[in-house]
């Protein structure tokens, strides 16, 4: 800014004088404010300490928690067992198993869509 | 660690000590930073009670971020000025500023021969003129010419370019010079 560029305006030096005067004039924090800030600091320290000292599950317990607790673990075990059965036994055995044990007979898609056979035959 | 021994320790190191459970570090940081935050908030808001609330909130945010502070990324003071500026902006938007009744009063009458009275009058006049500047200009001028931050530091605090900082401070100073020029005699400045 040019010195006294604007008529009546303060010069750069005069403005600097005001800035310097302002440096020491801002109010200082009261004792009460310092006490409140320190109380916040201690409270946050306690929260952080509590969070870092909370016991974390380890080993099988940790795995169980990661998988969603007992419900998640039992679902995973069931799915794994079924996968093993499907992989080990040949299709014929599974078909017999479903017929005799589960009472589900082999079915084709047309069994669930009445009239589909006729349509195909007609076409 | 004793307070005396912490006078040479950086803000960042103190913050790490605090995060590790050192109470003395919290005291040192509070005594070192709270006055600067308070002064900046007061100059932005023109109200002591509001400035105290902002100072407490800004320091609380510092305590909360301490465990996750990423060293070497930003200066603690820069981060704090930024938080303070945001808190002040929020308050200024809630309570539309510009009410001169809230600004510190400049004593009436002829300037006193007492240098302390003149200094007080000058500071009060400057605060009043600052409160009439657009918010961003006020923030840039206060940070540059009263808090003494560098332009790159201010750019980081305000999240703008250095050129934008220069533009804001230049316009702010020009407005201040014109507004305060009308009260030249009252402030103890005489022509000639």
Interface residues (C-beta under 8 A of the other chain):
Chain A: X1 X6 X8 X9 X10 X11 X12 X14 X15 X16 X17 X18 X19 X21 X22 X23 X25 X26 X27 X28 X29 X30 X33 X34 X36 X37 X38 X40 X41 X42 X44 X45 X48 X49
Chain B: X18 X19 X21 X23 X26 X27 X30 X31 X34 X35 X38 X39 X42 X43 X48 X51 X52 X55 X56 X59 X60 X63 X64 X66 X67 X119 X120 X122 X123 X124 X125 X126 X127 X145 X146 X170 X173 X174 X176 X177 X178 X180 X181 X182 X184 X187 X189
